[in-house]
Amino acid sequence: MACFVLVTTDRGAGWVPERHLDRDGSVAVVNEAYDTTELPTHAGQELEALFEDRLSGWMRCRANDGREGWVPEKTLSRLS
């Protein structure tokens, strides 16, 4: 499972997989763009899977209303 780092900028804060950062102590430079938005979900909700990040255990999804964000893969099940 990936290690996440809480990153704070002048535009906000969010958790980023450590592999997307070059760190030197408490300072980091982003080496790959990463959107930290999480998508709130509810049981039974159907989502469109956009991207699976197996290393982190999260999946980028889109809700029926167009909202997008990261969802923990362990909270999802696949339709047959």
TIRO-2110 file (N, C-alpha, C; in Angstrom, 1 decimal):
// TIRO-2110
0.8, -1.2, 0.0, N, 1, A
0.0, 0.0, 0.0, CA, 1, A
0.9, 1.2, 0.0, C, 1, A
0.5, 2.3, -0.7, N, 2, A
1.2, 3.5, -0.8, CA, 2, A
1.3, 4.3, 0.5, C, 2, A
2.3, 5.0, 0.6, N, 3, A
2.4, 6.0, 1.8, CA, 3, A
1.9, 7.3, 1.2, C, 3, A
1.1, 8.0, 2.0, N, 4, A
0.5, 9.3, 1.6, CA, 4, A
1.1, 10.4, 2.5, C, 4, A
1.3, 11.6, 1.9, N, 5, A
1.9, 12.7, 2.6, CA, 5, A
0.8, 13.8, 2.5, C, 5, A
0.5, 14.5, 3.7, N, 6, A
-0.4, 15.6, 3.7, CA, 6, A
0.4, 16.8, 3.1, C, 6, A
-0.1, 17.3, 2.0, N, 7, A
0.6, 18.4, 1.3, CA, 7, A
-0.3, 19.7, 1.5, C, 7, A
0.3, 20.8, 1.9, N, 8, A
-0.4, 22.1, 2.1, CA, 8, A
0.3, 23.1, 1.2, C, 8, A
-0.6, 23.8, 0.4, N, 9, A
-0.2, 24.9, -0.4, CA, 9, A
-1.0, 26.1, -0.2, C, 9, A
-0.8, 27.1, -0.9, N, 10, A
-1.6, 28.3, -0.8, CA, 10, A
-3.0, 28.1, -1.4, C, 10, A
-3.2, 27.0, -2.1, N, 11, A
-4.5, 26.7, -2.7, CA, 11, A
-5.3, 25.6, -1.9, C, 11, A
-4.7, 25.1, -0.9, N, 12, A
-5.4, 24.1, -0.1, CA, 12, A
-4.5, 23.0, 0.4, C, 12, A
-5.1, 21.9, 0.9, N, 13, A
-4.3, 20.8, 1.4, CA, 13, A
-5.0, 19.5, 1.0, C, 13, A
-4.2, 18.5, 0.9, N, 14, A
-4.7, 17.1, 0.6, CA, 14, A
-3.6, 16.1, 0.7, C, 14, A
-4.1, 14.8, 0.6, N, 15, A
-3.1, 13.7, 0.7, CA, 15, A
-2.7, 13.3, -0.7, C, 15, A
-1.3, 13.2, -0.8, N, 16, A
-0.7, 12.8, -2.1, CA, 16, A
0.2, 11.6, -1.9, C, 16, A
0.1, 10.6, -2.8, N, 17, A
1.0, 9.5, -2.7, CA, 17, A
2.5, 10.0, -2.7, C, 17, A
3.3, 9.5, -1.8, N, 18, A
4.6, 9.9, -1.7, CA, 18, A
5.4, 9.8, -3.0, C, 18, A
5.1, 8.8, -3.8, N, 19, A
5.8, 8.6, -5.0, CA, 19, A
5.7, 9.7, -6.0, C, 19, A
4.7, 10.6, -5.8, N, 20, A
4.5, 11.8, -6.7, CA, 20, A
5.3, 13.0, -6.2, C, 20, A
6.1, 12.8, -5.2, N, 21, A
6.9, 13.9, -4.6, CA, 21, A
8.4, 13.7, -4.5, C, 21, A
9.2, 14.7, -4.7, N, 22, A
10.6, 14.6, -4.4, CA, 22, A
10.7, 15.4, -3.1, C, 22, A
11.1, 14.7, -2.0, N, 23, A
11.1, 15.4, -0.7, CA, 23, A
12.5, 15.6, -0.2, C, 23, A
12.7, 16.7, 0.5, N, 24, A
13.9, 17.1, 1.2, CA, 24, A
13.4, 17.6, 2.5, C, 24, A
13.3, 16.8, 3.5, N, 25, A
12.8, 17.2, 4.8, CA, 25, A
11.3, 17.5, 4.7, C, 25, A
10.9, 18.7, 5.1, N, 26, A
9.5, 19.1, 5.1, CA, 26, A
9.1, 19.8, 3.8, C, 26, A
10.1, 20.0, 2.9, N, 27, A
9.8, 20.6, 1.6, CA, 27, A
9.7, 19.6, 0.5, C, 27, A
8.7, 19.7, -0.3, N, 28, A
8.6, 18.7, -1.4, CA, 28, A
8.3, 19.4, -2.7, C, 28, A
8.7, 18.8, -3.8, N, 29, A
8.4, 19.3, -5.2, CA, 29, A
7.6, 18.2, -5.8, C, 29, A
6.5, 18.6, -6.4, N, 30, A
5.6, 17.6, -7.1, CA, 30, A
6.3, 17.2, -8.4, C, 30, A
6.5, 15.9, -8.6, N, 31, A
7.1, 15.4, -9.8, CA, 31, A
6.0, 14.8, -10.8, C, 31, A
4.8, 14.7, -10.4, N, 32, A
3.7, 14.3, -11.2, CA, 32, A
2.4, 14.9, -10.7, C, 32, A
1.6, 15.5, -11.6, N, 33, A
0.4, 16.2, -11.2, CA, 33, A
-0.5, 15.2, -10.5, C, 33, A
-1.2, 15.7, -9.4, N, 34, A
-2.1, 14.8, -8.6, CA, 34, A
-3.2, 15.6, -8.1, C, 34, A
-4.5, 15.3, -8.4, N, 35, A
-5.7, 15.9, -7.8, CA, 35, A
-6.1, 15.2, -6.5, C, 35, A
-6.1, 15.9, -5.4, N, 36, A
-6.4, 15.2, -4.1, CA, 36, A
-7.9, 15.1, -3.8, C, 36, A
-8.7, 15.5, -4.7, N, 37, A
-10.2, 15.5, -4.4, CA, 37, A
-10.7, 14.0, -4.2, C, 37, A
-11.4, 13.9, -3.0, N, 38, A
-12.0, 12.6, -2.7, CA, 38, A
-13.5, 12.8, -3.1, C, 38, A
-14.1, 11.7, -3.5, N, 39, A
-15.5, 11.7, -3.9, CA, 39, A
-16.4, 11.0, -2.8, C, 39, A
-17.2, 11.8, -2.1, N, 40, A
-18.1, 11.2, -1.1, CA, 40, A
-19.1, 10.2, -1.8, C, 40, A
-19.3, 9.1, -1.2, N, 41, A
-20.2, 8.1, -1.9, CA, 41, A
-21.2, 7.5, -0.8, C, 41, A
-22.2, 6.8, -1.3, N, 42, A
-23.1, 6.1, -0.4, CA, 42, A
-23.3, 4.7, -0.9, C, 42, A
-23.7, 3.8, 0.0, N, 43, A
-23.9, 2.4, -0.3, CA, 43, A
-24.9, 2.3, -1.4, C, 43, A
-24.6, 1.5, -2.4, N, 44, A
-25.5, 1.2, -3.5, CA, 44, A
-25.3, 2.2, -4.7, C, 44, A
-24.5, 3.2, -4.5, N, 45, A
-24.3, 4.2, -5.6, CA, 45, A
-23.5, 3.6, -6.7, C, 45, A
-23.8, 3.8, -8.0, N, 46, A
-23.1, 3.3, -9.1, CA, 46, A
-22.2, 4.4, -9.6, C, 46, A
-20.9, 4.1, -9.8, N, 47, A
-19.9, 5.1, -10.3, CA, 47, A
-19.2, 4.6, -11.5, C, 47, A
-18.7, 5.5, -12.3, N, 48, A
-17.9, 5.2, -13.5, CA, 48, A
-16.5, 5.2, -13.0, C, 48, A
-15.8, 4.1, -13.3, N, 49, A
-14.4, 4.0, -12.9, CA, 49, A
-13.6, 4.6, -14.0, C, 49, A
-12.7, 5.6, -13.6, N, 50, A
-11.9, 6.3, -14.6, CA, 50, A
-10.5, 5.9, -14.6, C, 50, A
-9.9, 5.6, -13.4, N, 51, A
-8.5, 5.2, -13.3, CA, 51, A
-8.3, 4.5, -12.0, C, 51, A
-7.6, 3.3, -12.1, N, 52, A
-7.3, 2.5, -10.9, CA, 52, A
-5.9, 2.7, -10.6, C, 52, A
-5.6, 3.2, -9.4, N, 53, A
-4.2, 3.4, -8.9, CA, 53, A
-4.0, 2.2, -7.9, C, 53, A
-3.5, 1.1, -8.4, N, 54, A
-3.3, -0.1, -7.6, CA, 54, A
-2.3, 0.1, -6.5, C, 54, A
-1.3, 0.9, -6.8, N, 55, A
-0.3, 1.1, -5.8, CA, 55, A
-0.8, 1.8, -4.5, C, 55, A
-1.8, 2.7, -4.7, N, 56, A
-2.4, 3.4, -3.6, CA, 56, A
-3.6, 2.8, -3.0, C, 56, A
-4.3, 1.9, -3.8, N, 57, A
-5.5, 1.3, -3.3, CA, 57, A
-6.7, 2.2, -3.5, C, 57, A
-6.6, 3.2, -4.3, N, 58, A
-7.7, 4.1, -4.6, CA, 58, A
-8.1, 4.1, -6.1, C, 58, A
-9.3, 4.5, -6.4, N, 59, A
-9.8, 4.5, -7.8, CA, 59, A
-10.4, 5.9, -8.1, C, 59, A
-10.0, 6.5, -9.2, N, 60, A
-10.6, 7.7, -9.6, CA, 60, A
-12.0, 7.4, -10.3, C, 60, A
-13.0, 8.0, -9.8, N, 61, A
-14.4, 7.7, -10.2, CA, 61, A
-15.2, 8.9, -10.6, C, 61, A
-16.3, 8.7, -11.4, N, 62, A
-17.2, 9.8, -11.7, CA, 62, A
-18.6, 9.4, -11.3, C, 62, A
-19.3, 10.3, -10.5, N, 63, A
-20.7, 10.0, -10.1, CA, 63, A
-21.6, 10.4, -11.3, C, 63, A
-22.9, 10.0, -11.2, N, 64, A
-23.8, 10.3, -12.3, CA, 64, A
-24.0, 11.8, -12.4, C, 64, A
-23.8, 12.6, -11.4, N, 65, A
-24.0, 14.0, -11.5, CA, 65, A
-22.8, 14.7, -12.1, C, 65, A
-21.7, 14.0, -12.4, N, 66, A
-20.5, 14.5, -13.0, CA, 66, A
-19.4, 14.8, -12.1, C, 66, A
-19.6, 14.7, -10.8, N, 67, A
-18.6, 15.0, -9.8, CA, 67, A
-17.5, 13.9, -9.9, C, 67, A
-16.2, 14.2, -9.8, N, 68, A
-15.2, 13.2, -9.9, CA, 68, A
-14.3, 13.3, -8.6, C, 68, A
-13.7, 12.2, -8.3, N, 69, A
-12.7, 12.2, -7.2, CA, 69, A
-12.3, 10.8, -6.9, C, 69, A
-11.4, 10.7, -5.9, N, 70, A
-10.8, 9.4, -5.5, CA, 70, A
-11.7, 8.7, -4.5, C, 70, A
-11.8, 7.4, -4.6, N, 71, A
-12.6, 6.5, -3.8, CA, 71, A
-11.8, 5.3, -3.3, C, 71, A
-11.7, 5.0, -2.0, N, 72, A
-10.9, 3.8, -1.6, CA, 72, A
-11.5, 2.5, -2.4, C, 72, A
-10.6, 1.9, -3.0, N, 73, A
-10.9, 0.7, -3.8, CA, 73, A
-11.6, -0.4, -2.9, C, 73, A
-11.2, -0.5, -1.7, N, 74, A
-11.8, -1.5, -0.8, CA, 74, A
-13.3, -1.3, -0.5, C, 74, A
-13.8, 0.0, -0.8, N, 75, A
-15.2, 0.3, -0.5, CA, 75, A
-16.1, 0.0, -1.8, C, 75, A
-15.4, -0.5, -2.9, N, 76, A
-16.2, -0.7, -4.1, CA, 76, A
-16.3, -2.2, -4.4, C, 76, A
-17.4, -2.5, -5.2, N, 77, A
-17.5, -3.8, -5.7, CA, 77, A
-17.8, -3.7, -7.2, C, 77, A
-17.5, -4.7, -8.0, N, 78, A
-17.7, -4.6, -9.4, CA, 78, A
-19.0, -5.3, -9.8, C, 78, A
-19.7, -4.7, -10.7, N, 79, A
-21.0, -5.2, -11.2, CA, 79, A
-20.6, -6.4, -12.1, C, 79, A
-21.4, -7.5, -12.1, N, 80, A
-21.1, -8.6, -13.0, CA, 80, A
-21.9, -8.5, -14.3, C, 80, A
END
